[in-house]
């Protein structure tokens, strides 16, 4: 990535997805990148701000599902 090129994960002008995996962990993902294996979209495409608001509301415990309540 060139120094003048914004990081696609931080670029407010891009659209994003919110992804989730089998362990109920979330990821903010730019739509210009392929969704990685083992993940699927639960929101988007939306603005970065809308995706971040979804994460703030829905991802209170960042531990993998198998470690919650342990």
Rosetta blueprint (number, residue, H / E / L):
1 X L
2 X L
3 X L
4 X L
5 X L
6 X L
7 X L
8 X L
9 X L
10 X L
11 X L
12 X L
13 X L
14 X L
15 X E
16 X E
17 X E
18 X E
19 X E
20 X E
21 X E
22 X L
23 X L
24 X L
25 X L
26 X E
27 X E
28 X E
29 X E
30 X E
31 X L
32 X L
33 X L
34 X L
35 X L
36 X L
37 X L
38 X L
39 X E
40 X E
41 X E
42 X E
43 X E
44 X E
45 X E
46 X E
47 X E
48 X H
49 X H
50 X H
51 X H
52 X H
53 X H
54 X H
55 X H
56 X H
57 X H
58 X H
59 X L
60 X L
61 X L
62 X L
63 X L
64 X L
65 X H
66 X H
67 X H
68 X L
69 X L
70 X L
